[in-house]
Amino acid sequence: MTAQSWQLTWGDALIGTLTREGVDMFWTDCRFEPASAWETVRPLFEASRDAWRRDDEEAALAADQAIYEAELVLVPDDGGAPITEFLLRISEQTARFRS
């Protein structure tokens, strides 16, 4: 059985691939493999991660909103419908999302 995975895209650009490693309540935990366009959105995810780590909820929510407004899309490798409404966290080689 092949692990479920999603291509994270921004317009026509491939940001990276998320491969499911587990599920924790409402979150899907994944391994993240960046693609060439990752550097274009990386600052958005770093801002979110850093704000949550320092317990700055206002900044964290603003950073999460900026990620949402970037209109990223998760495209399932199994041919399922693209996911456009989700909350996503990426740090190093790990990612987690909830839709």
Backbone torsions as a table, in degrees:
resi	resn	phi	psi	omega
1	MET	NA	131.5	-179.0
2	THR	-85.5	141.1	178.5
3	ALA	-67.2	143.1	177.8
4	GLN	-70.9	137.8	179.1
5	SER	-144.6	162.5	-178.7
6	TRP	-135.5	143.4	171.8
7	GLN	-93.1	124.6	176.1
8	LEU	-90.3	118.9	-176.0
9	THR	-122.7	157.8	175.0
10	TRP	-136.6	101.3	-170.9
11	GLY	63.5	-127.2	178.4
12	ASP	-90.1	-2.7	-175.5
13	ALA	-88.2	137.1	174.3
14	LEU	-89.2	118.6	178.9
15	ILE	-83.5	-41.9	-179.7
16	GLY	171.6	-178.2	-179.6
17	THR	-119.8	134.1	175.5
18	LEU	-109.3	126.4	178.8
19	THR	-117.9	123.4	-175.1
20	ARG	-63.4	132.5	175.7
21	GLU	-116.6	-17.8	-179.9
22	GLY	176.5	175.4	178.1
23	VAL	-130.4	133.6	179.9
24	ASP	-127.9	98.9	-175.6
25	MET	57.4	-112.0	-175.7
26	PHE	-93.2	-4.8	-175.7
27	TRP	-99.8	142.2	171.0
28	THR	-102.6	118.6	-179.6
29	ASP	-90.3	134.0	-173.3
30	CYS	-137.4	159.7	166.4
31	ARG	-90.1	136.8	-178.6
32	PHE	-111.0	127.3	176.1
33	GLU	-116.5	106.6	-176.9
34	PRO	-68.6	150.1	173.8
35	ALA	-111.5	-176.8	-173.4
36	SER	-61.2	-31.2	-178.0
37	ALA	-83.1	-1.5	-179.0
38	TRP	-54.3	-42.2	-175.9
39	GLU	-60.5	-24.3	-179.2
40	THR	-71.3	-28.3	-178.8
41	VAL	-113.8	-6.1	-178.1
42	ARG	-51.5	-42.9	-179.9
43	PRO	-58.7	-31.6	177.9
44	LEU	-63.0	-44.4	-178.2
45	PHE	-73.3	-34.5	176.6
46	GLU	-66.1	-39.3	178.4
47	ALA	-62.5	-42.9	178.7
48	SER	-64.0	-50.9	-178.9
49	ARG	-57.2	-46.8	-177.4
50	ASP	-65.9	-39.7	179.2
51	ALA	-65.5	-42.6	178.3
52	TRP	-64.9	-38.4	-179.6
53	ARG	-65.2	-32.5	-180.0
54	ARG	-95.6	11.9	176.7
55	ASP	59.4	35.2	176.3
56	ASP	-98.2	84.3	-173.4
57	GLU	-60.6	-39.6	-179.8
58	GLU	-61.5	-47.2	178.5
59	ALA	-66.5	-37.8	-179.6
60	ALA	-65.1	-44.6	178.7
61	LEU	-65.4	-37.7	176.7
62	ALA	-64.6	-40.2	178.2
63	ALA	-66.5	-42.0	177.2
64	ASP	-62.9	-37.3	177.6
65	GLN	-64.9	-39.3	178.2
66	ALA	-63.4	-38.4	176.7
67	ILE	-64.1	-45.3	179.2
68	TYR	-60.1	-43.3	-178.0
69	GLU	-69.8	-15.1	176.8
70	ALA	-71.4	-11.5	177.2
71	GLU	58.7	46.7	174.0
72	LEU	-71.9	156.4	-178.8
73	VAL	-133.0	137.9	172.1
74	LEU	-100.7	117.9	-178.2
75	VAL	-108.5	112.5	-178.7
76	PRO	-64.6	139.1	178.1
77	ASP	-69.7	-18.6	-178.0
78	ASP	-84.2	5.5	178.2
79	GLY	87.8	5.7	178.1
80	GLY	-68.8	176.0	-178.9
81	ALA	-66.9	138.3	176.1
82	PRO	-60.3	146.3	179.0
83	ILE	-102.5	121.3	-178.2
84	THR	-113.0	-15.5	-179.5
85	GLU	-113.6	103.6	-178.6
86	PHE	-159.5	162.2	172.9
87	LEU	-111.0	129.3	-172.8
88	LEU	-132.4	136.0	174.1
89	ARG	-123.6	133.1	175.9
90	ILE	-132.0	130.3	176.9
91	SER	-144.2	113.6	-178.7
92	GLU	60.3	-121.2	-178.4
93	GLN	-100.6	14.8	178.6
94	THR	-119.1	150.5	177.2
95	ALA	-146.3	155.6	172.4
96	ARG	-147.8	143.8	179.0
97	PHE	-142.1	159.5	172.5
98	ARG	-138.7	139.0	-179.4
99	SER	-124.2	NA	NA
